[in-house]
Amino acid sequence: MARKKDPKQLEKLMAYILGRRPDEFGLVPDEDGFVRMKDLLKAISEEPGWGYARKSHINEVLVTLRDNLFVVEDDRIKSACPDEAVSPVAGTAPPKILYHCVRRKAYPVVLQRGIIPMGTPRVFLATTEELALRIGKRRDPTPVLLTVQAQRAFEEGVKFLRQGELIHIVDHVPIDYFSGPPLAKEKKESGKPKKEPSLTPEAVPAGGFFFDIERSQALQQQRVKRKGLKKEIGWKKEARRLRRKRK
């Protein structure tokens, strides 16, 4: 169990995340510079030694350490004095390759429509696979990792914003500019009727007996025919005996 740290340490971590490098933790502030409280808490709890962190610990920082470092509105929080690097920068060319994760259930739709915002205002692309997976696992434990041809998309008209050093932002990534793993093939059930397992003498357990329904029915029909044949033979014999007496 992780040992609870001093609120001052949490305050320093929050100040670094919100005021200097939100991109390093997979966070993108909104147009007003805020991030959702639950997103900040998730990012903090992912850090080594901070797995115990809960909203009550953030509230403790806000109440007990009155340094006016943060601004809180409803369920959002931001740094009171963020660095300029926190604001998105437009018009910068992205790296050749970027990465993005999507929920596994949404992947078939993404292959048809492209990468679109899902639960976020825009699409966030990471410069490393590790960061993309970190962001993606917040929504799906096993997300699908996509590789985005960012430089080619930029050259062909897709507009990018840069958020810090590690995240780039777009409105939409068309299907021509990314690749991912093939869809898992679903097993199709055959339309042929399933054959019932047949019992063979070898399959009969020790001490049991083998009962063949078809053979039993065939034998029964043979018995009926034999009985009818016997009756017919008996009737003919009786008719011959009566004719002899009349003579």
C-alpha positions in Angstrom: 0.0 0.0 0.0 1.4 3.4 -1.1 2.3 5.8 1.7 0.3 9.0 1.7 2.5 12.0 0.8 2.4 15.5 2.2 -0.2 17.8 0.5 2.6 20.1 -0.4 4.1 17.4 -2.7 0.8 17.0 -4.4 0.5 20.7 -4.8 3.8 20.8 -6.6 2.8 18.0 -8.9 -0.5 19.6 -9.8 1.3 22.9 -10.5 3.7 21.2 -12.8 1.0 19.3 -14.7 -1.5 22.2 -15.0 1.0 25.0 -15.4 3.9 23.6 -17.4 3.5 20.2 -19.0 -0.1 18.8 -19.3 1.0 17.1 -22.5 3.5 15.0 -20.6 0.7 13.5 -18.7 -1.7 13.0 -21.6 -3.9 16.0 -20.8 -5.1 18.8 -23.1 -6.7 21.9 -21.6 -9.9 23.2 -23.1 -10.2 26.6 -24.8 -10.3 28.3 -21.4 -7.2 26.4 -20.1 -9.2 24.0 -17.8 -8.9 20.3 -17.6 -11.6 18.1 -16.0 -10.9 17.3 -12.4 -11.4 13.5 -13.0 -8.9 13.6 -15.9 -6.3 15.3 -13.6 -6.9 12.8 -10.9 -6.5 9.9 -13.3 -3.2 11.3 -14.6 -1.9 11.7 -11.1 -2.9 8.2 -10.0 -1.0 6.7 -12.9 2.3 8.1 -11.7 4.5 5.9 -9.6 3.8 6.4 -5.9 0.6 8.2 -6.5 -1.8 5.4 -7.0 -3.6 6.2 -3.7 -4.6 9.7 -4.8 -8.3 10.5 -4.6 -10.4 13.6 -5.2 -10.3 14.2 -1.4 -6.5 14.7 -1.6 -6.9 17.3 -4.3 -9.6 19.0 -2.2 -7.2 19.0 0.7 -4.6 20.8 -1.3 -7.2 23.4 -2.4 -8.4 24.0 1.1 -5.3 23.9 3.2 -2.6 25.3 0.9 -3.9 28.8 0.0 -1.3 29.9 -2.5 -3.8 30.8 -5.1 -2.1 28.5 -7.6 -5.2 27.1 -9.1 -8.6 28.2 -10.4 -11.6 25.8 -10.0 -14.9 26.0 -11.8 -17.4 23.3 -11.2 -15.6 20.1 -12.1 -12.7 21.8 -13.9 -9.4 23.1 -12.7 -6.5 25.1 -14.2 -3.3 26.8 -13.2 -3.7 30.4 -12.2 -0.4 31.3 -13.9 0.3 28.8 -16.7 3.4 28.9 -19.0 2.9 30.1 -22.5 3.8 26.6 -23.7 0.5 25.3 -22.3 -1.5 27.1 -25.0 -2.0 25.3 -28.3 0.2 26.6 -31.2 -1.3 26.6 -34.7 0.4 26.3 -38.1 3.3 24.1 -36.9 4.2 21.0 -39.0 3.7 17.7 -37.1 6.2 14.9 -37.0 6.1 12.3 -39.8 4.3 9.8 -37.6 1.8 10.2 -34.7 -0.2 7.7 -32.7 -3.7 7.5 -31.4 -5.8 4.9 -29.6 -9.5 4.1 -30.0 -11.8 1.9 -28.1 -11.9 -1.6 -29.5 -15.7 -1.5 -29.9 -15.4 1.8 -31.9 -12.7 0.5 -34.2 -15.0 -0.8 -37.0 -16.7 2.7 -37.1 -13.3 4.4 -37.2 -12.3 2.3 -40.2 -15.3 3.6 -42.1 -15.4 7.2 -40.9 -11.9 8.1 -39.9 -10.7 9.2 -36.5 -13.3 11.5 -35.0 -13.6 13.0 -31.5 -15.2 10.6 -29.1 -15.8 12.1 -25.7 -13.3 14.9 -26.4 -13.7 18.2 -28.3 -11.0 17.2 -30.8 -8.7 14.3 -31.7 -5.5 14.1 -29.6 -2.5 12.5 -31.3 0.6 11.5 -29.4 4.2 11.6 -30.5 4.9 8.2 -28.9 3.1 4.9 -28.7 3.5 4.8 -24.9 1.7 8.1 -24.5 -1.0 7.1 -26.9 -1.6 3.9 -25.0 -1.6 5.8 -21.7 -4.4 8.0 -22.9 -6.3 5.2 -24.7 -6.3 3.0 -21.6 -8.3 5.6 -19.7 -11.3 4.6 -21.8 -10.5 1.0 -22.8 -8.2 -1.5 -21.0 -7.2 -2.9 -24.4 -7.4 -0.1 -26.9 -6.5 -0.3 -30.6 -3.3 1.6 -31.5 -3.4 3.5 -34.8 -0.4 4.9 -36.7 -1.2 8.3 -38.3 0.7 9.6 -41.3 0.7 13.1 -39.9 3.2 14.8 -42.1 1.4 13.6 -45.3 -1.9 14.7 -43.9 -0.6 18.1 -43.0 0.9 18.5 -46.5 -2.5 17.6 -48.0 -4.5 20.1 -46.0 -5.3 18.6 -42.6 -4.8 21.4 -40.0 -2.8 20.6 -36.8 -2.4 22.3 -33.5 0.6 21.5 -31.2 0.0 21.1 -27.5 3.3 21.2 -25.7 6.0 18.9 -27.1 4.1 15.6 -27.1 0.6 16.1 -28.3 -0.9 17.4 -31.6 -4.6 18.2 -32.1 -6.8 17.8 -35.2 -10.5 17.9 -35.8 -10.6 14.7 -37.9 -8.2 12.3 -39.4 -9.6 10.9 -42.7 -9.3 7.2 -43.4 -6.5 7.7 -46.0 -4.0 8.9 -43.3 -3.9 6.2 -40.7 -3.4 2.4 -40.4 -4.2 -0.2 -37.8 -4.5 -3.9 -37.2 -7.0 -5.9 -39.2 -10.4 -6.5 -37.7 -10.8 -9.7 -35.9 -12.8 -12.2 -38.0 -15.9 -13.5 -36.3 -16.6 -17.2 -36.5 -19.6 -17.9 -38.7 -21.9 -20.7 -37.8 -22.5 -23.2 -40.6 -26.1 -23.6 -41.9 -25.7 -27.3 -42.0 -27.6 -29.2 -39.3 -25.5 -30.7 -36.6 -25.2 -34.4 -36.6 -26.2 -36.0 -33.4 -23.3 -38.0 -31.9 -23.8 -41.7 -32.5 -23.0 -44.3 -29.9 -20.8 -47.2 -31.0 -20.0 -50.3 -29.1 -16.6 -49.0 -28.3 -18.3 -46.0 -26.6 -20.4 -48.1 -24.3 -19.1 -48.0 -20.7 -18.1 -51.2 -18.9 -21.1 -52.9 -17.4 -23.6 -51.1 -19.7 -25.2 -52.1 -22.9 -25.5 -50.6 -26.4 -29.1 -49.7 -27.5 -29.5 -49.0 -31.2 -32.9 -47.4 -31.8 -32.9 -47.9 -35.6 -31.9 -51.5 -35.3 -34.6 -52.1 -32.7 -37.3 -50.6 -34.9 -36.2 -52.7 -37.9 -36.3 -55.9 -35.8 -39.8 -55.0 -34.6 -41.0 -54.6 -38.2 -39.6 -58.0 -39.0 -41.4 -59.6 -36.1 -44.7 -58.1 -37.3 -44.1 -59.4 -40.8 -43.3 -62.9 -39.5 -46.5 -63.0 -37.4 -48.5 -62.0 -40.5 -46.8 -64.6 -42.5 -47.5 -67.3 -40.0 -51.2 -66.3 -39.9 -51.4 -66.5 -43.6 -49.7 -69.9 -43.8 -52.1 -71.3 -41.1 -55.2 -70.1 -42.9 -54.2 -71.8 -46.1 -53.5 -75.1 -44.4 -57.0 -75.0 -42.7 -58.6 -74.3 -46.1 -56.9 -77.3 -47.7 -58.0 -79.6 -44.9 -61.6 -78.6 -45.3 -61.5 -79.2 -49.0 -60.2 -82.7 -48.5 -63.1 -83.6 -46.1 -65.7 -82.5 -48.7 -64.2 -84.8 -51.2 
